[in-house]
Amino acid sequence: MNDNVSTTIFYHNKENMGKQITNLVKVVEVNELIGRTGGSTRTIKFKLQKNLV
C-alpha cells in the first residue's frame, strides 16, 4: 500500500460497514488494516453515507 494515498470508504449502516471490513481483511493483512484505520498512519477512513432524500 502507498502511504501517500488516503481512502474514504462510505457505508450505509453498521452491517454494511462490517461487510466492507471483512472484504478489506481478505485483501489487506489484519495488522496492516488496523494501522491504516487508526493512529498516526491512518490512511483509510470510514464515513457514514447520509441519505439524499
C-alpha positions in Angstrom: 0.0 0.0 0.0 1.1 3.5 -0.7 1.4 5.8 2.4 0.7 8.9 0.3 -2.8 7.8 -0.7 -5.8 8.5 1.5 -9.0 6.4 1.0 -12.5 7.1 2.3 -14.9 4.2 2.4 -18.6 5.1 2.6 -21.1 2.8 4.2 -24.9 2.8 4.7 -25.2 1.1 8.1 -23.1 -0.8 10.6 -23.9 -4.1 8.9 -22.6 -2.8 5.6 -19.5 -1.4 7.3 -18.8 -4.8 8.8 -19.1 -6.4 5.3 -16.7 -3.9 3.9 -14.2 -4.5 6.7 -14.5 -8.3 6.1 -13.7 -7.7 2.4 -10.7 -5.5 3.2 -9.2 -8.2 5.5 -9.3 -10.5 2.5 -7.2 -8.0 0.6 -5.0 -6.5 3.3 -3.4 -8.2 6.3 -5.3 -7.6 9.5 -2.4 -5.7 11.3 -1.9 -3.5 8.2 -5.6 -2.7 8.1 -5.6 -1.8 11.8 -2.6 0.5 11.3 -4.3 2.1 8.2 -7.6 2.8 10.0 -6.2 4.3 13.2 -3.2 6.0 14.8 -0.6 8.2 13.1 -0.5 6.0 9.9 -4.3 6.4 9.3 -4.9 6.4 5.5 -8.3 4.6 5.4 -11.4 6.3 6.8 -14.9 5.0 7.1 -17.7 7.5 6.8 -21.5 7.0 7.1 -23.2 7.9 3.8 -26.1 10.2 4.5 -29.4 9.7 2.7 -30.0 12.1 -0.1 -33.8 12.2 0.4 
